[in-house]
């Protein structure tokens, strides 16, 4: 994932920490060897570094390491249009791809919470090297007051037990199957 500690995009730290806490909890619980890479792009000089403010599920430090790669302001300023964009997301993603140590990569964003079904799919260990996998992306505001302060396991249960969310996912899946029948 790519980010910077300046509330870029709104609620950045809350979204990042919820993603990290839920991902580390589920990956650890499933026993999936993994590593999470965070590319801290063009970090603001007046804020704490990402490594100092990230949160994870307790007890997952050894099984799901989080590695922060800092791309300094000097690199950002060397790129065209650097004044218009505080972060170049796609270039930051490529920084992570090039430094990843795993056999497979899962590209995600700071506001994407993995579903239990996705983690189960990964745990089965049936990924093919000649395939690209795609998951349905569902927008859901996890900053709602009724989810405030939830522990990672409670947040996962709350989020994936919502009938409105599951209904939306099933509609999106049906639409994608119609658009991309070769992918099913």
Secondary structure as the mmCIF struct_conf table of DSSP 4:
data_model
#
loop_
_struct_conf.conf_type_id
_struct_conf.id
_struct_conf.beg_label_comp_id
_struct_conf.beg_label_asym_id
_struct_conf.beg_label_seq_id
_struct_conf.end_label_comp_id
_struct_conf.end_label_asym_id
_struct_conf.end_label_seq_id
STRN STRN1 UNK A 2 UNK A 3
TURN_TY1_P TURN_TY1_P1 UNK A 5 UNK A 9
BEND BEND1 UNK A 10 UNK A 11
HELX_RH_AL_P HELX_RH_AL_P1 UNK A 12 UNK A 30
TURN_TY1_P TURN_TY1_P2 UNK A 31 UNK A 31
STRN STRN2 UNK A 34 UNK A 41
BEND BEND2 UNK A 42 UNK A 42
TURN_TY1_P TURN_TY1_P3 UNK A 45 UNK A 46
BEND BEND3 UNK A 47 UNK A 47
HELX_RH_AL_P HELX_RH_AL_P2 UNK A 50 UNK A 53
TURN_TY1_P TURN_TY1_P4 UNK A 58 UNK A 59
TURN_TY1_P TURN_TY1_P5 UNK A 61 UNK A 63
STRN STRN3 UNK A 64 UNK A 71
HELX_RH_AL_P HELX_RH_AL_P3 UNK A 73 UNK A 77
TURN_TY1_P TURN_TY1_P6 UNK A 78 UNK A 78
BEND BEND4 UNK A 79 UNK A 79
TURN_TY1_P TURN_TY1_P7 UNK A 80 UNK A 84
BEND BEND5 UNK A 86 UNK A 86
HELX_RH_AL_P HELX_RH_AL_P4 UNK A 89 UNK A 99
BEND BEND6 UNK A 102 UNK A 104
TURN_TY1_P TURN_TY1_P8 UNK A 110 UNK A 111
HELX_LH_PP_P HELX_LH_PP_P1 UNK A 112 UNK A 115
HELX_RH_AL_P HELX_RH_AL_P5 UNK A 116 UNK A 123
TURN_TY1_P TURN_TY1_P9 UNK A 124 UNK A 125
TURN_TY1_P TURN_TY1_P10 UNK A 129 UNK A 130
TURN_TY1_P TURN_TY1_P11 UNK A 142 UNK A 143
BEND BEND7 UNK A 144 UNK A 144
HELX_RH_3T_P HELX_RH_3T_P1 UNK A 145 UNK A 147
TURN_TY1_P TURN_TY1_P12 UNK A 148 UNK A 149
HELX_RH_AL_P HELX_RH_AL_P6 UNK A 152 UNK A 160
TURN_TY1_P TURN_TY1_P13 UNK A 161 UNK A 161
HELX_RH_AL_P HELX_RH_AL_P7 UNK A 163 UNK A 179
HELX_RH_3T_P HELX_RH_3T_P2 UNK A 181 UNK A 183
#
